[in-house]
Structure formats: structure tokens, C-alpha cells
Amino acid sequence: MVAPTSDLRPEPVVAESGTAGVPIRQSNLWKDAWRRYLRNRGAVVAGSVFVLVVLYCIFAPIFSPYDPDKIDFAIASQTPTWDHLFGTDKFGRDLFTRTALGGRVSILIGFGATLAILAIGVVYGAISGFVGGRLDNGLMRFLDALYGLPYLPFAIITLAIIGRTNLWTMMIALSIASWFTAARIVRGQVITLKENDYVRAAKAVGARWHRILFRHLLPNTLGVLIIAIFLELPAVVLGEAFLSFIGLGISPPDASWGAMAQEGRTIYRSSPHAIIIPSVAIATFVLCANFVADGLRDALDPRTRET
């Protein structure tokens, strides 16, 4: 005998709170990426040290009791003490203050040149990937030819042509031959994204090309561009340090980490701390930026998202 139909109906599931169900947690890419980044202990430590180095470079010269340009031969080449935590250079200047001041210049050149690299690369790569066809082919062949340019020698030639060295000329010299990779990255992202359904829908409703490019395509490359900033930054800082070390960068009495290493090279036998301190500052900043870039790549890569 068949049971009544009413007996076969499943009982409705009621949440403990008495409602129809628990709402699904809303999230987005950036919140998920931030949570994944916090799980990467190496990236978190590197990011913390990176921020501390930047804060040290910003605030240490402000609160330091020493004039970074004051010469006092009576205390020249002193080893680190409680009065001078990093010691003094061959002119008796406090290295703790000058290292922070030099970090300001090096980091400012690094970020300025990196932003210039990304600006040129985004414009070039977005136009090439969005237009496509013969224009894309021609721009990419031109880019392949530019890849043959040596990075640092071309920067040296640029400085020689300009004829003077300051913050702006260093940014130009370090960015003029470094935007090629950024352009390729943006081009690849735009080519991939423009085949998505939401781009086709925007075209179907009559959206203009500039709206599609700036409203739909470029914002979706933001994660890749953030990673590119922290990947380019170490190379630019090292480039500035190299140029200053060989005497083509920031000139004394202005300080930068490369210029301080160049000054310390002349007295490294008697005062090794004069070259060790700026070298450690460069190494710390570069390694932290690389670890942050690696952590951001893992956090923003959709293939690592939890299911």
C-alpha cells in the first residue's frame, strides 16, 4: 500500500535562527587577496620591514639632532656608538642621518622611475593589444628591436647626452630603456581580457572604444601592475646605486645609497662600516621588495584562489 503523498514530502530546513537560511558571505578579489597575502608569513615580514625602512628614511632626518651635511673632522670615521648609531663617515657626518637621507633619494628615484616605466608601458601595451592587427604586429617588432638595447650602458649614454645629473635626469635615464617588459605584460593582459563576454556586451550596447579600454580593460590589469611595481623597483634602485657608485649618479654633498657606498669604498680598509651600512640598506630594500612582489603574485593569482 502506497503511503500518502503528504508523508513523502521532505520537511523544510529551517536555520537555527528561525529564518529561511544563512546569507552567503559577500567577498571580492581584493579582500580575498589580502587574506591570502596575510597567510604568507615571508611576504608579511618583508612588507613590514619594507614599510619600516620607508618610515625610517622619511622621519629619521626630521628628528635627528645632527646636521647631515655638517663636517667635523674631529669625529671622522668613528665606529658605531650610542651617540652615532651607524658611526660617522670620513668627513665626520652622522651616518644614521645620512643613510636615511640617502634612502629618501634612492627610494624617490626608484618609485619615480618605476611609475614612468609603467606609464609608458601601459600606454604602449594597451594600444598594441587593444587595436591588434598590423599595428600590433608593427609595435611588437619595434619592441623586439629595442630589446637589444643594453640597460645600464644606455642609461649612461642618456645621462651623458643630458649633461647634468639630478633626480629628474636619473629617473629619465633609468626608465627610458626599462619599459619594454611592462608593455609586453599589459599587451598580453589586454589581449586576454578583450575576449571576455562583458567586453563583447559593452560593444553590443554601443560603448565607445575609449570607455571599453579605460572602464573595463585597464582596471582589470591593476593587480598585475601592482606586482610589476614591486618587481621593477629593485632593478631601478640597483641601477641608481650602480650609477652613483661609478660616479655618474647623485653627486656629493647630496646623499644616496649608491653615492654613500662610493664614498665608503675609499676608506673601507680602515672604516668598513662606511660601505657596509649603505650596502646593507640597498640589499634589505631590494630583498623586501622582491618578497612583497612574490607574495602579491601568489595573492592576486586567480589560480591560487580557494574553492
C-alpha positions as CSV (number, residue, x, y, z in Angstrom):
1,M,0.0,0.0,0.0
2,V,1.4,3.4,-1.1
3,A,1.8,6.0,1.6
4,P,0.0,9.3,1.2
5,T,1.8,11.9,-0.9
6,S,1.9,14.3,2.0
7,D,4.1,11.9,4.0
8,L,6.7,11.7,1.2
9,R,7.3,15.5,1.2
10,P,10.7,16.5,2.9
11,E,10.4,18.7,5.9
12,P,11.6,22.2,5.2
13,V,15.1,23.0,6.5
14,V,15.0,25.9,9.0
15,A,18.1,27.7,10.2
16,E,18.8,27.8,13.9
17,S,17.9,31.5,13.9
18,G,14.4,30.6,12.6
19,T,15.0,32.2,9.1
20,A,15.0,30.6,5.7
21,G,18.7,30.3,5.7
22,V,22.1,32.0,6.4
23,P,23.1,34.6,3.8
24,I,26.2,33.8,1.8
25,R,29.3,35.8,2.8
26,Q,30.0,38.5,0.2
27,S,33.6,39.0,-0.8
28,N,35.7,40.4,-3.6
29,L,39.1,39.9,-5.2
30,W,40.9,42.4,-3.1
31,K,39.6,41.1,0.3
32,D,40.4,37.5,-0.8
33,A,43.9,38.6,-2.0
34,W,44.5,40.5,1.3
35,R,43.6,37.3,3.3
36,R,45.9,35.2,1.2
37,Y,48.7,37.7,1.5
38,L,48.4,37.6,5.3
39,R,48.8,33.9,5.3
40,N,52.2,34.3,3.6
41,R,54.5,34.9,6.6
42,G,57.6,35.7,4.5
43,A,55.7,38.3,2.5
44,V,54.2,39.8,5.7
45,V,57.6,40.1,7.3
46,A,59.1,41.6,4.2
47,G,56.2,44.1,3.8
48,S,56.6,45.1,7.4
49,V,60.4,45.7,7.0
50,F,59.8,47.5,3.8
51,V,57.4,49.9,5.5
52,L,59.8,50.4,8.4
53,V,62.6,51.3,6.0
54,V,60.5,53.8,4.2
55,L,59.3,55.4,7.5
56,Y,62.9,55.5,8.7
57,C,64.0,57.3,5.6
58,I,61.1,59.8,5.9
59,F,61.3,60.6,9.7
60,A,64.8,60.0,10.8
61,P,66.3,63.2,9.3
62,I,63.4,65.2,10.8
63,F,64.0,64.1,14.4
64,S,67.8,63.6,14.2
65,P,69.8,66.1,16.3
66,Y,72.6,66.0,13.7
67,D,73.0,68.1,10.6
68,P,73.6,65.5,7.8
69,D,75.9,68.0,5.9
70,K,77.9,69.3,8.9
71,I,81.6,68.4,8.6
72,D,83.5,67.7,11.7
73,F,86.9,66.1,11.2
74,A,87.4,65.6,14.9
75,I,84.9,62.7,14.9
76,A,85.7,61.4,11.3
77,S,85.4,57.7,10.6
78,Q,84.1,56.8,14.0
79,T,82.7,53.3,14.5
80,P,79.1,52.9,15.7
81,T,78.5,54.2,19.2
82,W,75.4,55.2,21.2
83,D,75.9,58.8,20.1
84,H,76.2,57.8,16.4
85,L,74.4,54.5,15.9
86,F,75.9,53.9,12.5
87,G,79.1,55.7,13.1
88,T,80.4,58.6,11.0
89,D,81.9,59.0,7.6
90,K,85.3,60.4,6.6
91,F,84.0,63.9,7.0
92,G,82.6,63.3,10.5
93,R,78.9,63.3,9.3
94,D,76.4,61.1,11.2
95,L,75.8,58.0,9.1
96,F,72.4,57.2,10.7
97,T,71.0,60.5,9.4
98,R,72.8,60.4,6.1
99,T,71.6,56.8,5.4
100,A,68.0,57.9,5.9
101,L,68.6,61.0,3.8
102,G,70.2,58.8,1.1
103,G,67.3,56.4,1.3
104,R,64.9,59.2,0.5
105,V,66.7,60.0,-2.7
106,S,67.2,56.4,-3.8
107,I,63.6,55.4,-3.0
108,L,62.2,58.5,-4.6
109,I,64.2,57.8,-7.8
110,G,63.1,54.2,-7.6
111,F,59.4,55.0,-7.4
112,G,59.5,57.8,-9.8
113,A,61.3,55.8,-12.5
114,T,59.0,52.8,-11.9
115,L,55.9,54.9,-12.3
116,A,57.3,56.4,-15.5
117,I,58.1,52.8,-16.7
118,L,54.6,51.7,-16.0
119,A,53.0,54.8,-17.6
120,I,54.9,54.3,-20.9
121,G,54.4,50.5,-20.8
122,V,50.6,50.8,-20.1
123,V,50.0,53.2,-23.0
124,Y,52.1,51.3,-25.4
125,G,50.9,47.9,-24.5
126,A,47.2,48.9,-24.2
127,I,47.2,50.4,-27.7
128,S,49.0,47.5,-29.2
129,G,46.8,44.8,-27.5
130,F,43.5,46.6,-28.0
131,V,43.9,47.6,-31.7
132,G,45.6,44.4,-32.8
133,G,46.2,43.6,-36.4
134,R,49.0,45.2,-38.3
135,L,49.5,47.9,-35.7
136,D,50.1,45.3,-33.0
137,N,52.5,43.4,-35.2
138,G,54.5,46.6,-36.1
139,L,54.6,47.8,-32.5
140,M,55.8,44.4,-31.2
141,R,58.5,44.1,-33.9
142,F,59.7,47.6,-32.9
143,L,59.7,46.5,-29.3
144,D,61.8,43.4,-30.2
145,A,64.4,45.7,-31.8
146,L,64.5,47.8,-28.7
147,Y,65.1,44.8,-26.5
148,G,68.6,44.7,-27.9
149,L,69.5,47.9,-26.1
150,P,71.7,47.3,-23.1
151,Y,70.1,48.7,-19.9
152,L,72.8,50.4,-17.9
153,P,75.0,51.5,-20.9
154,F,72.0,53.1,-22.4
155,A,71.3,54.9,-19.1
156,I,74.9,56.1,-19.1
157,I,74.6,57.4,-22.6
158,T,71.3,59.2,-21.7
159,L,73.0,60.9,-18.8
160,A,75.9,62.0,-21.0
161,I,73.5,63.4,-23.6
162,I,71.5,65.4,-20.9
163,G,74.7,66.7,-19.5
164,R,73.7,67.0,-15.8
165,T,72.7,64.7,-13.0
166,N,69.8,65.3,-10.7
167,L,66.6,63.4,-9.5
168,W,64.7,64.1,-12.8
169,T,67.6,63.1,-15.1
170,M,68.2,59.9,-13.1
171,M,64.5,59.0,-13.4
172,I,64.6,59.6,-17.2
173,A,67.9,57.6,-17.7
174,L,66.7,54.6,-15.6
175,S,63.2,54.5,-17.3
176,I,64.0,55.2,-20.9
177,A,65.2,51.6,-21.6
178,S,63.2,49.7,-19.0
179,W,59.6,49.9,-20.1
180,F,59.7,47.1,-22.6
181,T,58.7,44.3,-20.2
182,A,55.8,46.4,-18.8
183,A,54.5,47.0,-22.3
184,R,54.5,43.2,-23.0
185,I,52.7,42.4,-19.8
186,V,49.9,44.9,-20.4
187,R,49.6,43.9,-24.0
188,G,49.1,40.2,-23.0
189,Q,46.6,41.1,-20.4
190,V,44.5,43.3,-22.7
191,I,44.5,40.7,-25.5
192,T,43.2,38.1,-23.0
193,L,40.6,40.4,-21.3
194,K,39.1,41.8,-24.5
195,E,37.8,38.4,-25.5
196,N,35.6,38.2,-22.3
197,D,31.8,38.3,-22.5
198,Y,31.5,41.6,-20.7
199,V,33.6,43.3,-23.3
200,R,31.5,41.9,-26.1
201,A,28.4,43.0,-24.2
202,A,29.8,46.5,-23.9
203,K,30.4,46.6,-27.7
204,A,26.9,45.3,-28.3
205,V,25.3,48.1,-26.4
206,G,27.3,50.7,-28.3
207,A,30.1,51.6,-25.8
208,R,32.9,53.6,-27.4
209,W,36.4,52.2,-27.6
210,H,37.9,54.5,-25.0
211,R,35.2,53.5,-22.5
212,I,35.8,49.9,-23.1
213,L,39.6,50.4,-22.7
214,F,39.6,52.6,-19.6
215,R,36.4,51.3,-17.9
216,H,36.6,47.6,-18.5
217,L,40.1,46.5,-19.6
218,L,42.8,48.6,-17.8
219,P,41.1,48.4,-14.3
220,N,41.3,44.6,-14.6
221,T,45.1,44.8,-15.1
222,L,45.6,46.7,-11.8
223,G,46.7,43.6,-9.9
224,V,49.4,42.8,-12.5
225,L,50.6,46.4,-12.5
226,I,50.9,46.4,-8.7
227,I,53.1,43.3,-8.9
228,A,55.1,45.0,-11.7
229,I,55.8,48.0,-9.5
230,F,57.4,45.8,-6.8
231,L,59.3,43.8,-9.5
232,E,60.7,46.9,-11.3
233,L,61.5,48.8,-8.1
234,P,64.5,46.7,-7.0
235,A,66.0,46.9,-10.5
236,V,65.7,50.7,-10.6
237,V,67.2,51.1,-7.1
238,L,70.1,48.9,-8.0
239,G,70.6,50.8,-11.2
240,E,70.7,54.1,-9.4
241,A,73.2,52.6,-6.9
242,F,75.4,51.3,-9.6
243,L,75.5,54.6,-11.5
244,S,76.2,56.5,-8.3
245,F,78.9,54.0,-7.3
246,I,80.8,54.6,-10.5
247,G,80.4,58.4,-10.1
248,L,77.7,59.0,-12.7
249,G,74.7,59.4,-10.3
250,I,73.9,61.7,-7.4
251,S,76.9,64.0,-6.7
252,P,78.2,65.0,-3.2
253,P,77.3,66.6,-0.9
254,D,73.8,65.1,-1.8
255,A,73.4,61.6,-0.5
256,S,72.0,58.4,-2.0
257,W,72.8,54.9,-1.0
258,G,74.9,54.4,-4.1
259,A,76.8,57.6,-3.5
260,M,77.4,56.7,0.1
261,A,78.8,53.3,-0.9
262,Q,81.1,55.0,-3.4
263,E,82.4,57.3,-0.6
264,G,82.8,54.3,1.7
265,R,84.8,52.5,-0.9
266,T,87.7,54.9,-0.4
267,I,88.1,54.1,3.3
268,Y,86.7,50.6,3.6
269,R,90.0,49.2,4.9
270,S,90.1,51.5,7.9
271,S,86.3,52.0,8.3
272,P,84.4,49.1,6.8
273,H,81.1,50.3,8.3
274,A,81.1,53.2,5.8
275,I,80.5,50.9,2.9
276,I,78.7,48.1,4.8
277,I,75.8,50.2,6.1
278,P,74.6,51.6,2.7
279,S,75.2,48.2,1.1
280,V,73.0,46.5,3.7
281,A,70.3,49.2,3.3
282,I,70.3,48.5,-0.5
283,A,70.2,44.8,0.0
284,T,67.4,45.0,2.6
285,F,65.2,47.2,0.5
286,V,65.7,45.1,-2.7
287,L,65.1,41.8,-1.0
288,C,61.9,43.1,0.8
289,A,60.5,44.4,-2.5
290,N,61.1,41.1,-4.2
291,F,59.4,39.2,-1.3
292,V,56.5,41.6,-1.4
293,A,56.2,41.1,-5.2
294,D,56.2,37.3,-4.8
295,G,53.6,37.5,-2.1
296,L,51.4,39.8,-4.2
297,R,51.7,37.5,-7.2
298,D,50.5,34.5,-5.1
299,A,47.7,36.5,-3.5
300,L,46.4,38.0,-6.8
301,D,46.8,35.0,-9.0
302,P,43.2,33.6,-9.5
303,R,44.6,30.1,-10.0
304,T,45.6,30.1,-6.3
305,R,42.1,31.0,-5.1
306,E,40.5,28.6,-2.6
307,T,37.4,26.7,-3.8
